[in-house]
Amino acid sequence: MSKQSQMTNFFKQPHNTSTSDNQNSNITKKHNLDTTQNVDEPSLKKVKILKYKDSYIEYGFTYLNENGKDVPQCVICGMTLANASLKPNKLIRHMETSHAQYKKLFSNEHVTKIKKIPMSNDTISRRINTMSNDIENQLSEKIKKSIFYAIQLDESTDINNEAILLMYVSAVNTRIFKVMCEEMGSGFKNLLLHTHVRWLSRGKVLTRLFELKTEVEVFLRDNKSPLSDYFENNVWLAKLAYLSDIFSILNELNISMQGPHTNLFISYNKIDAFLKKIRLWTNRIKNYTFDMFPNFFNMTQEKILTKNEINEMCIIIEEHLGRLREKMSKYFDPTKDIRKNCNWVINPFVQSDQNILSLTNEEKLIELSADVGLHEIFRSNKNIGQFWIKVQNEYPSLAEEALKLLIPFSTTYLCENGFSTLTTIKNKTRNRLEISSAMRISLTKSIKPRIDEIISHQQQQPSH
């Protein structure tokens, strides 16, 4: 008897000689054979989906609904836990380990007080909108009083693929932010959701790739990728090392030009220094000195490269540095350097024959530079813009000329900083959120909502 027939007979029930069973033998056999097909299938354990209870606020947790499941969210840090964590002991554990100092806030006494506060579903959003409108009104008043101002715009798409516009305004008397979400044609509706500037991370990515070159090569070889051959090419590895070095330097240059008080003078100082460094590096490469590029320098010290390979790399690096200097000079044209005739803006107490000013302003500059008291204020004030604002009443014409050169935005730092805030406010779980008001409050640092005035216009709603 074959093995197949033996197995078939094994799963068949013993033959029953009763008349009733004989009549249904075909049905019984078919049923038994169908049953045997599922013998080896494991039984699936049904996972219980937990529901959020209002009492869990006592442990410091609210909830979000994700894919039809309630997931607990900590009201302090915003962390979300798995649905399986919707149990008092697990919620209490998070509170005790992460926020022990706030534990008393969620006692029964405090929860009872919070519940007595009358709030409708849109109370919070209405209050955010009220504060945002107050900030916008203050901003409009300041702009109207300002002689001139600078505007910075940026545009992209958000998580819902809607075209979004973001606007910043810098006025004479203070640096202020404004978020505009007004509809422009058919495209612009909300604040944009912007990703990080991609080239800024290339230095870090290239550095990490170079550090893990052995592990990456093993991984590629295990997956039979032809890309693994590159890691056996010394010149290719040397190029990778150099690129990781030069992009890291470019990242540092970009970061040094960031900040709320950056101006065109600071940016030109940084770029000018970088161009001079390129000239220095080129001369050192010709003399086979590579210590300004650490990763590439280590390859030469470890004798990984032959003399011919080093010579080849010197030619490559010199050519690249030359093109880099050419591009930087194109974008930052030395002939348009505002420092040449305007250094008095940065330091009005240093005499210069290159200043281009009217006779009246030249005389006022002499008076200002001779004021010992103002010199002390200048030395103690790190923000040059604030200094010119302070002397605006005494030297209005001179201060106006200075502020015209200080107000323009020199980098996209403010927009990038705003986009980072936006990624926190608007995400996949809150992709329908109208965030113009929330963003205005988050980004506006120099204007605070006038709470007392807002409250005075609100009608009191006593609890019943």
The 8 nearest C-alpha neighbors of each residue, nearest first, counted from 0:
[[1, 2, 4, 5, 3, 6, 8, 7],
 [2, 0, 4, 3, 5, 6, 7, 8],
 [3, 1, 5, 4, 6, 0, 7, 8],
 [4, 2, 6, 5, 1, 7, 0, 8],
 [3, 5, 7, 1, 6, 2, 8, 0],
 [4, 6, 2, 8, 3, 7, 9, 1],
 [7, 5, 9, 3, 8, 4, 2, 10],
 [8, 6, 4, 9, 5, 10, 3, 11],
 [7, 9, 11, 5, 6, 10, 4, 12],
 [10, 8, 6, 7, 11, 5, 12, 4],
 [9, 11, 8, 7, 6, 12, 35, 32],
 [12, 10, 8, 9, 13, 31, 7, 28],
 [11, 13, 14, 10, 31, 28, 9, 8],
 [14, 12, 15, 11, 8, 9, 10, 16],
 [13, 15, 12, 16, 11, 24, 21, 20],
 [16, 14, 17, 20, 13, 21, 12, 18],
 [17, 15, 18, 14, 21, 20, 19, 13],
 [18, 16, 20, 19, 15, 21, 22, 14],
 [19, 17, 21, 20, 22, 16, 15, 23],
 [18, 20, 22, 17, 21, 23, 16, 24],
 [19, 21, 23, 17, 22, 18, 24, 15],
 [22, 20, 24, 18, 23, 19, 17, 16],
 [21, 23, 19, 20, 24, 18, 25, 17],
 [24, 22, 20, 26, 21, 25, 27, 19],
 [25, 23, 21, 27, 26, 22, 20, 28],
 [24, 26, 28, 27, 23, 29, 22, 21],
 [27, 25, 29, 23, 24, 28, 30, 31],
 [28, 26, 24, 30, 29, 25, 31, 23],
 [29, 27, 31, 25, 30, 26, 24, 32],
 [28, 30, 32, 26, 27, 31, 33, 25],
 [29, 31, 27, 33, 28, 32, 26, 34],
 [32, 30, 34, 28, 33, 29, 27, 35],
 [31, 33, 35, 29, 34, 30, 28, 36],
 [34, 32, 30, 31, 35, 36, 29, 37],
 [33, 35, 31, 32, 36, 37, 30, 38],
 [34, 36, 38, 32, 37, 33, 31, 10],
 [35, 37, 34, 33, 38, 32, 39, 40],
 [38, 36, 40, 35, 39, 34, 33, 41],
 [37, 39, 35, 40, 36, 34, 41, 33],
 [38, 40, 37, 41, 36, 35, 42, 34],
 [41, 39, 37, 38, 42, 36, 43, 35],
 [42, 40, 43, 39, 38, 37, 44, 36],
 [41, 43, 44, 40, 39, 45, 37, 38],
 [44, 42, 45, 41, 40, 46, 39, 47],
 [43, 45, 46, 42, 41, 47, 40, 48],
 [44, 46, 43, 47, 48, 42, 41, 49],
 [47, 45, 44, 48, 43, 49, 83, 82],
 [46, 48, 49, 45, 83, 44, 82, 50],
 [49, 47, 46, 50, 82, 68, 83, 69],
 [48, 50, 47, 82, 85, 83, 51, 69],
 [51, 49, 69, 52, 48, 85, 68, 82],
 [50, 52, 69, 85, 53, 49, 62, 55],
 [53, 51, 54, 55, 50, 56, 85, 61],
 [54, 52, 55, 56, 51, 61, 57, 60],
 [53, 55, 52, 56, 57, 58, 51, 60],
 [56, 54, 57, 58, 53, 52, 60, 59],
 [57, 55, 59, 60, 58, 54, 61, 53],
 [56, 58, 105, 55, 59, 54, 106, 110],
 [59, 57, 56, 55, 60, 91, 105, 90],
 [60, 58, 56, 57, 74, 73, 105, 55],
 [61, 59, 73, 56, 72, 74, 58, 55],
 [60, 62, 72, 71, 56, 73, 74, 59],
 [63, 61, 71, 72, 70, 69, 60, 64],
 [64, 62, 70, 69, 65, 71, 72, 61],
 [63, 65, 69, 68, 67, 70, 66, 62],
 [66, 64, 68, 67, 63, 69, 70, 428],
 [65, 67, 68, 64, 69, 70, 63, 428],
 [66, 68, 65, 64, 69, 70, 48, 63],
 [69, 67, 65, 64, 66, 70, 82, 48],
 [68, 70, 64, 63, 50, 82, 51, 62],
 [69, 71, 82, 63, 62, 81, 80, 64],
 [72, 70, 62, 80, 79, 61, 60, 85],
 [73, 71, 79, 62, 61, 60, 78, 77],
 [72, 74, 60, 77, 78, 75, 76, 59],
 [73, 75, 77, 60, 59, 76, 72, 61],
 [76, 74, 73, 77, 59, 98, 78, 60],
 [75, 77, 78, 73, 74, 72, 98, 97],
 [78, 76, 73, 74, 72, 75, 79, 60],
 [79, 77, 73, 72, 76, 80, 74, 75],
 [78, 80, 72, 71, 77, 73, 70, 81],
 [81, 79, 71, 70, 84, 72, 82, 78],
 [80, 82, 83, 84, 70, 79, 71, 85],
 [83, 81, 70, 84, 85, 69, 49, 80],
 [82, 84, 81, 85, 49, 86, 48, 80],
 [85, 83, 82, 86, 81, 89, 80, 90],
 [86, 84, 83, 82, 71, 49, 51, 87],
 [85, 87, 84, 89, 88, 90, 83, 49],
 [88, 86, 90, 89, 91, 85, 55, 58],
 [87, 89, 91, 90, 86, 92, 84, 85],
 [90, 88, 92, 91, 87, 86, 84, 93],
 [89, 91, 87, 93, 92, 88, 58, 86],
 [92, 90, 94, 88, 89, 93, 58, 87],
 [91, 93, 89, 95, 90, 94, 96, 88],
 [94, 92, 90, 96, 91, 95, 97, 89],
 [93, 95, 98, 91, 92, 97, 96, 99],
 [96, 94, 99, 92, 93, 98, 97, 91],
 [97, 95, 93, 94, 92, 98, 99, 91],
 [96, 98, 94, 93, 95, 99, 92, 100],
 [99, 97, 94, 100, 101, 95, 96, 102],
 [98, 100, 95, 102, 101, 94, 97, 96],
 [99, 101, 98, 102, 103, 95, 97, 104],
 [102, 100, 99, 104, 98, 103, 105, 94],
 [101, 103, 99, 104, 100, 105, 94, 98],
 [104, 102, 105, 106, 101, 100, 109, 99],
 [105, 103, 102, 101, 106, 109, 110, 59],
 [106, 104, 57, 103, 102, 109, 110, 58],
 [105, 107, 103, 108, 109, 104, 57, 110],
 [108, 106, 110, 109, 111, 105, 57, 112],
 [107, 109, 111, 106, 110, 112, 105, 104],
 [110, 108, 112, 111, 106, 107, 105, 104],
 [109, 111, 107, 113, 112, 108, 105, 106],
 [112, 110, 114, 108, 109, 113, 107, 115],
 [113, 111, 109, 115, 110, 114, 108, 116],
 [114, 112, 110, 115, 111, 116, 109, 117],
 [113, 115, 111, 116, 112, 110, 117, 109],
 [114, 116, 112, 113, 117, 111, 462, 110],
 [115, 117, 114, 113, 118, 112, 462, 111],
 [118, 116, 115, 462, 119, 114, 460, 461],
 [119, 117, 122, 116, 120, 121, 123, 115],
 [118, 120, 122, 121, 117, 123, 116, 125],
 [121, 119, 122, 118, 123, 124, 125, 117],
 [120, 122, 124, 119, 123, 125, 118, 126],
 [123, 121, 125, 119, 124, 118, 120, 126],
 [122, 124, 126, 125, 121, 127, 120, 118],
 [125, 123, 127, 121, 126, 122, 128, 120],
 [126, 124, 128, 122, 123, 127, 121, 129],
 [125, 127, 129, 123, 128, 124, 122, 130],
 [128, 126, 124, 130, 129, 125, 131, 123],
 [127, 129, 131, 125, 126, 436, 130, 132],
 [130, 128, 126, 132, 131, 127, 125, 133],
 [131, 129, 133, 127, 448, 132, 128, 126],
 [130, 132, 128, 134, 436, 133, 129, 440],
 [133, 131, 135, 129, 134, 130, 128, 136],
 [132, 134, 130, 136, 131, 135, 448, 137],
 [135, 133, 137, 131, 132, 136, 448, 138],
 [134, 136, 138, 132, 133, 137, 139, 131],
 [137, 135, 133, 139, 138, 134, 132, 140],
 [138, 136, 140, 134, 135, 139, 133, 141],
 [137, 139, 135, 141, 136, 140, 134, 142],
 [140, 138, 136, 142, 141, 137, 135, 143],
 [139, 141, 137, 143, 138, 142, 136, 144],
 [142, 140, 138, 144, 143, 139, 145, 137],
 [141, 143, 145, 139, 144, 140, 138, 170],
 [142, 144, 140, 141, 145, 139, 146, 138],
 [145, 143, 141, 142, 140, 146, 139, 147],
 [144, 146, 142, 147, 143, 171, 141, 170],
 [147, 145, 144, 171, 148, 143, 142, 170],
 [146, 148, 145, 171, 170, 149, 403, 142],
 [147, 149, 170, 169, 171, 150, 168, 145],
 [150, 148, 169, 407, 168, 406, 170, 151],
 [151, 149, 168, 167, 169, 152, 148, 166],
 [150, 152, 167, 166, 168, 149, 153, 408],
 [153, 151, 166, 165, 167, 150, 154, 164],
 [152, 154, 165, 164, 166, 151, 155, 414],
 [155, 153, 164, 163, 165, 191, 152, 156],
 [154, 156, 163, 191, 162, 193, 157, 164],
 [157, 155, 162, 161, 160, 163, 191, 192],
 [156, 158, 192, 160, 191, 159, 161, 163],
 [157, 159, 160, 430, 192, 156, 426, 427],
 [160, 158, 157, 161, 430, 156, 431, 162],
 [161, 159, 156, 157, 158, 162, 155, 163],
 [162, 160, 156, 159, 157, 163, 186, 188],
 [161, 163, 156, 187, 186, 155, 160, 157],
 [162, 164, 191, 187, 189, 190, 155, 156],
 [165, 163, 154, 190, 191, 187, 153, 166],
 [164, 166, 153, 190, 152, 178, 179, 154],
 [165, 167, 152, 178, 151, 179, 177, 164],
 [168, 166, 176, 151, 177, 150, 152, 178],
 [169, 167, 150, 176, 149, 175, 177, 170],
 [168, 170, 174, 149, 175, 148, 150, 406],
 [171, 169, 148, 173, 174, 172, 145, 168],
 [172, 170, 173, 145, 148, 147, 402, 169],
 [171, 173, 170, 388, 145, 174, 141, 385],
 [174, 172, 170, 171, 175, 169, 445, 385],
 [175, 173, 169, 170, 176, 445, 172, 168],
 [176, 174, 169, 168, 445, 173, 443, 170],
 [177, 175, 167, 443, 168, 442, 178, 174],
 [176, 178, 167, 168, 166, 179, 439, 175],
 [177, 179, 166, 439, 165, 180, 167, 435],
 [180, 178, 181, 166, 165, 177, 164, 190],
 [179, 181, 189, 188, 190, 435, 182, 178],
 [182, 180, 179, 188, 183, 187, 189, 164],
 [181, 183, 188, 187, 184, 180, 185, 186],
 [184, 182, 187, 185, 186, 181, 188, 180],
 [183, 185, 186, 182, 187, 188, 181, 162],
 [186, 184, 183, 187, 182, 188, 162, 161],
 [185, 187, 162, 184, 183, 188, 182, 161],
 [188, 186, 163, 162, 183, 182, 164, 189],
 [187, 189, 182, 180, 163, 181, 186, 162],
 [190, 188, 180, 163, 191, 187, 435, 164],
 [191, 189, 163, 164, 165, 180, 435, 192],
 [190, 192, 163, 157, 155, 156, 164, 193],
 [191, 193, 157, 418, 156, 421, 422, 158],
 [194, 192, 418, 191, 155, 195, 157, 156],
 [195, 193, 196, 192, 418, 197, 419, 422],
 [194, 196, 197, 193, 415, 419, 199, 418],
 [197, 195, 199, 198, 194, 200, 415, 193],
 [196, 198, 199, 195, 200, 201, 194, 202],
 [199, 197, 201, 200, 196, 202, 250, 246],
 [198, 200, 197, 201, 250, 196, 202, 195],
 [201, 199, 198, 203, 202, 197, 204, 196],
 [202, 200, 204, 198, 203, 199, 205, 246],
 [201, 203, 246, 247, 243, 205, 204, 200],
 [204, 202, 206, 200, 201, 205, 207, 247],
 [203, 205, 201, 207, 206, 202, 208, 200],
 [206, 204, 243, 208, 202, 207, 203, 201],
 [207, 205, 243, 203, 209, 208, 204, 202],
 [206, 208, 210, 204, 209, 205, 203, 211],
 [209, 207, 205, 211, 206, 210, 212, 204],
 [208, 210, 212, 206, 207, 211, 205, 240],
 [211, 209, 207, 208, 212, 206, 213, 205],
 [212, 210, 208, 214, 209, 213, 215, 207],
 [211, 213, 209, 215, 214, 210, 208, 216],
 [214, 212, 216, 215, 211, 217, 230, 210],
 [213, 215, 217, 211, 216, 212, 218, 219],
 [216, 214, 218, 212, 217, 213, 211, 219],
 [215, 217, 219, 213, 227, 218, 214, 212],
 [218, 216, 220, 214, 215, 219, 221, 213],
 [217, 219, 215, 221, 216, 220, 214, 222],
 [220, 218, 222, 224, 216, 227, 221, 217],
 [219, 221, 223, 217, 222, 218, 227, 224],
 [220, 222, 218, 223, 219, 217, 224, 216],
 [221, 223, 219, 220, 224, 218, 217, 225],
 [224, 222, 220, 221, 219, 225, 227, 226],
 [223, 225, 219, 226, 222, 220, 227, 221],
 [226, 224, 227, 228, 223, 219, 220, 229],
 [227, 225, 224, 228, 229, 219, 230, 216],
 [228, 226, 216, 219, 225, 229, 230, 220],
 [229, 227, 226, 230, 231, 225, 232, 216],
 [230, 228, 232, 227, 231, 226, 235, 236],
 [229, 231, 228, 232, 227, 216, 236, 212],
 [232, 230, 229, 228, 233, 227, 236, 235],
 [231, 233, 229, 235, 230, 234, 236, 228],
 [234, 232, 236, 235, 237, 231, 304, 303],
 [233, 235, 237, 236, 232, 238, 308, 312],
 [236, 234, 238, 232, 237, 233, 239, 229],
 [237, 235, 239, 233, 238, 234, 240, 232],
 [236, 238, 234, 240, 239, 235, 233, 295],
 [239, 237, 235, 241, 236, 240, 242, 234],
 [238, 240, 236, 242, 237, 241, 243, 235],
 [241, 239, 237, 295, 294, 243, 238, 242],
 [240, 242, 244, 238, 295, 243, 239, 237],
 [243, 241, 239, 245, 244, 240, 246, 238],
 [242, 244, 205, 206, 202, 240, 246, 241],
 [245, 243, 241, 247, 242, 292, 246, 240],
 [244, 246, 248, 242, 247, 243, 241, 249],
 [247, 245, 202, 249, 248, 243, 244, 242],
 [246, 248, 202, 250, 244, 249, 245, 243],
 [247, 249, 245, 251, 246, 250, 252, 244],
 [248, 250, 246, 252, 251, 247, 253, 245],
 [251, 249, 247, 253, 248, 252, 199, 246],
 [250, 252, 248, 254, 249, 253, 255, 247],
 [253, 251, 249, 255, 250, 254, 248, 256],
 [252, 254, 250, 256, 255, 251, 249, 257],
 [255, 253, 251, 257, 256, 252, 250, 258],
 [256, 254, 252, 253, 257, 251, 269, 258],
 [257, 255, 253, 254, 266, 261, 252, 258],
 [258, 256, 254, 255, 412, 261, 253, 410],
 [257, 259, 261, 260, 412, 256, 413, 255],
 [258, 260, 261, 413, 257, 412, 174, 262],
 [261, 259, 258, 262, 382, 384, 257, 383],
 [260, 262, 258, 259, 265, 257, 256, 409],
 [263, 261, 409, 265, 264, 405, 266, 260],
 [262, 264, 266, 409, 265, 267, 405, 261],
 [263, 265, 267, 266, 262, 268, 338, 337],
 [266, 264, 268, 262, 263, 267, 261, 269],
 [265, 267, 263, 269, 268, 264, 256, 270],
 [266, 268, 270, 264, 269, 265, 271, 263],
 [269, 267, 265, 271, 266, 270, 264, 272],
 [268, 270, 266, 272, 267, 271, 273, 265],
 [271, 269, 273, 267, 272, 268, 266, 274],
 [270, 272, 268, 274, 273, 269, 267, 275],
 [273, 271, 275, 269, 270, 274, 268, 276],
 [272, 274, 276, 270, 275, 271, 269, 277],
 [275, 273, 277, 271, 276, 272, 324, 270],
 [274, 276, 278, 272, 273, 277, 279, 271],
 [275, 277, 279, 273, 278, 274, 280, 272],
 [278, 276, 280, 274, 279, 275, 281, 273],
 [277, 279, 275, 281, 276, 280, 282, 274],
 [280, 278, 276, 282, 277, 281, 283, 275],
 [281, 279, 283, 277, 282, 278, 276, 284],
 [280, 282, 284, 278, 279, 283, 317, 277],
 [283, 281, 285, 279, 280, 284, 278, 286],
 [282, 284, 286, 280, 288, 285, 281, 287],
 [285, 283, 287, 281, 286, 288, 282, 280],
 [286, 284, 282, 283, 287, 281, 313, 288],
 [285, 287, 283, 284, 288, 282, 289, 281],
 [288, 286, 284, 285, 289, 283, 313, 309],
 [287, 289, 283, 284, 286, 290, 285, 291],
 [288, 290, 296, 291, 292, 284, 287, 283],
 [289, 291, 292, 296, 293, 288, 295, 297],
 [292, 290, 289, 293, 280, 296, 288, 244],
 [291, 293, 290, 244, 295, 289, 296, 294],
 [294, 292, 296, 295, 290, 291, 297, 244],
 [295, 293, 240, 297, 296, 292, 244, 298],
 [294, 296, 240, 298, 241, 297, 293, 292],
 [295, 297, 293, 289, 299, 294, 290, 298],
 [298, 296, 300, 294, 299, 295, 301, 293],
 [299, 297, 295, 301, 296, 300, 303, 302],
 [298, 300, 296, 302, 297, 301, 304, 303],
 [301, 299, 297, 302, 298, 296, 303, 295],
 [300, 302, 298, 303, 299, 297, 304, 296],
 [303, 301, 299, 300, 304, 298, 305, 297],
 [302, 304, 301, 298, 299, 305, 233, 300],
 [305, 303, 302, 308, 299, 309, 233, 306],
 [304, 306, 308, 307, 309, 303, 302, 299],
 [305, 307, 309, 308, 310, 304, 311, 302],
 [306, 308, 310, 309, 305, 311, 304, 312],
 [309, 307, 311, 305, 310, 306, 304, 312],
 [308, 310, 312, 306, 311, 307, 313, 304],
 [311, 309, 307, 313, 308, 312, 306, 314],
 [310, 312, 308, 314, 309, 313, 307, 315],
 [311, 313, 315, 309, 314, 310, 316, 308],
 [314, 312, 310, 316, 315, 311, 317, 309],
 [313, 315, 317, 311, 312, 316, 318, 310],
 [316, 314, 312, 318, 313, 317, 319, 311],
 [317, 315, 319, 313, 318, 314, 312, 320],
 [318, 316, 320, 314, 319, 315, 281, 313],
 [317, 319, 321, 315, 316, 320, 314, 322],
 [318, 320, 316, 322, 321, 317, 323, 315],
 [321, 319, 323, 317, 322, 318, 316, 324],
 [320, 322, 318, 324, 319, 323, 317, 325],
 [323, 321, 325, 319, 324, 320, 326, 318],
 [324, 322, 320, 326, 325, 321, 319, 327],
 [323, 325, 327, 321, 322, 326, 328, 320],
 [324, 326, 322, 328, 323, 327, 321, 329],
 [327, 325, 329, 323, 328, 324, 322, 330],
 [326, 328, 324, 330, 329, 325, 331, 323],
 [329, 327, 331, 325, 332, 326, 330, 324],
 [330, 328, 326, 327, 332, 331, 325, 333],
 [329, 331, 327, 328, 332, 326, 325, 333],
 [332, 330, 328, 329, 327, 333, 270, 267],
 [331, 333, 328, 329, 334, 335, 330, 336],
 [334, 332, 336, 335, 331, 328, 329, 271],
 [333, 335, 332, 336, 337, 331, 339, 328],
 [336, 334, 333, 332, 337, 331, 339, 338],
 [335, 337, 333, 338, 334, 339, 332, 267],
 [338, 336, 339, 335, 341, 340, 264, 263],
 [339, 337, 341, 342, 336, 340, 264, 267],
 [340, 338, 337, 341, 336, 342, 353, 354],
 [339, 341, 354, 353, 338, 355, 342, 337],
 [342, 340, 338, 343, 344, 354, 339, 337],
 [343, 341, 344, 338, 345, 340, 346, 339],
 [342, 344, 347, 346, 341, 345, 349, 354],
 [345, 343, 342, 401, 346, 341, 347, 404],
 [346, 344, 343, 342, 347, 383, 264, 341],
 [345, 347, 343, 348, 344, 349, 342, 377],
 [346, 348, 343, 349, 344, 368, 345, 364],
 [349, 347, 368, 346, 350, 374, 343, 369],
 [350, 348, 347, 346, 351, 343, 368, 342],
 [351, 349, 348, 352, 347, 343, 368, 365],
 [350, 352, 353, 354, 349, 343, 342, 340],
 [353, 351, 354, 350, 355, 340, 349, 343],
 [354, 352, 340, 351, 355, 339, 341, 342],
 [355, 353, 340, 352, 341, 356, 351, 343],
 [354, 356, 340, 353, 357, 341, 361, 352],
 [357, 355, 361, 360, 354, 358, 359, 340],
 [356, 358, 360, 359, 361, 355, 362, 354],
 [357, 359, 361, 360, 362, 356, 363, 355],
 [360, 358, 362, 357, 361, 363, 356, 364],
 [359, 361, 363, 357, 362, 358, 397, 356],
 [362, 360, 358, 364, 363, 359, 356, 357],
 [361, 363, 365, 359, 360, 364, 358, 366],
 [364, 362, 360, 366, 365, 361, 367, 359],
 [363, 365, 367, 361, 362, 366, 360, 368],
 [366, 364, 362, 368, 363, 367, 369, 361],
 [367, 365, 363, 369, 364, 368, 362, 370],
 [366, 368, 364, 370, 369, 365, 363, 373],
 [369, 367, 348, 365, 370, 366, 347, 364],
 [368, 370, 366, 367, 371, 365, 348, 374],
 [371, 369, 367, 373, 372, 368, 374, 366],
 [372, 370, 374, 373, 369, 375, 368, 367],
 [373, 371, 375, 374, 370, 376, 377, 369],
 [374, 372, 376, 375, 370, 371, 377, 367],
 [373, 375, 371, 377, 372, 376, 378, 370],
 [376, 374, 378, 372, 377, 373, 379, 371],
 [377, 375, 373, 379, 374, 378, 380, 372],
 [376, 378, 374, 380, 375, 379, 373, 386],
 [377, 379, 375, 376, 380, 374, 381, 373],
 [378, 380, 376, 377, 375, 381, 374, 382],
 [381, 379, 377, 382, 378, 376, 386, 383],
 [382, 380, 383, 379, 378, 377, 385, 386],
 [381, 383, 384, 385, 380, 260, 386, 377],
 [384, 382, 386, 385, 381, 387, 345, 380],
 [385, 383, 387, 386, 382, 388, 405, 402],
 [384, 386, 388, 383, 382, 387, 389, 380],
 [387, 385, 383, 389, 384, 388, 377, 390],
 [388, 386, 390, 389, 384, 398, 385, 391],
 [387, 389, 385, 391, 386, 390, 384, 172],
 [388, 390, 386, 387, 391, 385, 392, 393],
 [391, 389, 387, 393, 388, 392, 394, 386],
 [390, 392, 395, 388, 394, 398, 389, 393],
 [393, 391, 395, 390, 394, 389, 388, 398],
 [392, 394, 390, 391, 395, 389, 398, 396],
 [393, 395, 391, 397, 392, 396, 390, 398],
 [396, 394, 391, 398, 392, 397, 399, 393],
 [395, 397, 399, 398, 394, 400, 360, 391],
 [396, 398, 400, 399, 394, 395, 360, 401],
 [399, 397, 401, 395, 391, 387, 400, 396],
 [398, 400, 396, 402, 401, 397, 395, 403],
 [401, 399, 397, 403, 398, 402, 396, 404],
 [400, 402, 398, 399, 344, 403, 404, 397],
 [403, 401, 405, 399, 404, 400, 406, 398],
 [402, 404, 400, 401, 405, 406, 399, 407],
 [405, 403, 402, 401, 406, 407, 400, 263],
 [406, 404, 402, 403, 262, 407, 401, 384],
 [405, 407, 403, 402, 404, 149, 408, 169],
 [408, 406, 149, 405, 409, 404, 262, 263],
 [409, 407, 410, 406, 262, 151, 149, 263],
 [408, 410, 263, 262, 407, 266, 261, 411],
 [411, 409, 412, 408, 257, 256, 413, 261],
 [410, 412, 414, 413, 415, 409, 408, 257],
 [411, 413, 415, 410, 414, 257, 416, 258],
 [414, 412, 416, 415, 411, 417, 259, 258],
 [413, 415, 417, 416, 411, 412, 418, 153],
 [416, 414, 418, 412, 417, 413, 411, 419],
 [415, 417, 413, 419, 414, 418, 412, 420],
 [418, 416, 414, 420, 415, 419, 413, 421],
 [419, 417, 421, 415, 420, 193, 416, 414],
 [418, 420, 416, 421, 417, 422, 415, 423],
 [421, 419, 417, 418, 423, 422, 416, 424],
 [420, 422, 418, 424, 423, 419, 425, 417],
 [423, 421, 419, 425, 420, 424, 426, 418],
 [422, 424, 421, 420, 425, 426, 419, 418],
 [425, 423, 421, 422, 426, 420, 434, 429],
 [426, 424, 422, 429, 423, 421, 430, 432],
 [427, 425, 429, 430, 428, 422, 424, 423],
 [428, 426, 430, 429, 425, 158, 431, 159],
 [427, 429, 426, 430, 65, 425, 63, 64],
 [430, 428, 426, 427, 432, 431, 425, 424],
 [429, 431, 427, 426, 432, 428, 425, 158],
 [432, 430, 429, 433, 425, 159, 428, 427],
 [431, 433, 429, 430, 434, 425, 424, 426],
 [434, 432, 435, 431, 189, 436, 437, 430],
 [433, 435, 437, 436, 432, 438, 190, 425],
 [434, 436, 438, 437, 433, 439, 180, 190],
 [437, 435, 439, 131, 438, 128, 434, 127],
 [436, 438, 434, 440, 439, 435, 441, 127],
 [439, 437, 441, 435, 440, 436, 434, 442],
 [438, 440, 436, 442, 437, 441, 178, 443],
 [439, 441, 437, 438, 443, 442, 131, 436],
 [442, 440, 438, 439, 443, 437, 420, 444],
 [443, 441, 439, 440, 438, 444, 417, 176],
 [442, 444, 176, 440, 441, 439, 445, 446],
 [445, 443, 446, 442, 175, 447, 441, 176],
 [444, 446, 443, 175, 447, 174, 173, 176],
 [447, 445, 444, 443, 134, 448, 175, 137],
 [446, 448, 449, 134, 445, 444, 443, 440],
 [449, 447, 130, 134, 450, 133, 446, 131],
 [450, 448, 452, 451, 453, 447, 133, 130],
 [449, 451, 453, 452, 448, 454, 130, 447],
 [452, 450, 454, 453, 449, 455, 448, 456],
 [451, 453, 455, 454, 450, 449, 456, 448],
 [452, 454, 450, 451, 455, 456, 449, 457],
 [455, 453, 457, 451, 456, 452, 450, 458],
 [454, 456, 452, 453, 457, 451, 458, 450],
 [455, 457, 454, 453, 458, 452, 451, 459],
 [458, 456, 454, 455, 459, 453, 460, 452],
 [459, 457, 460, 456, 455, 454, 461, 453],
 [458, 460, 461, 457, 454, 456, 455, 462],
 [459, 461, 458, 462, 117, 457, 463, 118],
 [462, 460, 459, 463, 117, 116, 458, 115],
 [461, 463, 117, 460, 116, 115, 459, 118],
 [462, 461, 460, 117, 115, 116, 459, 118]]
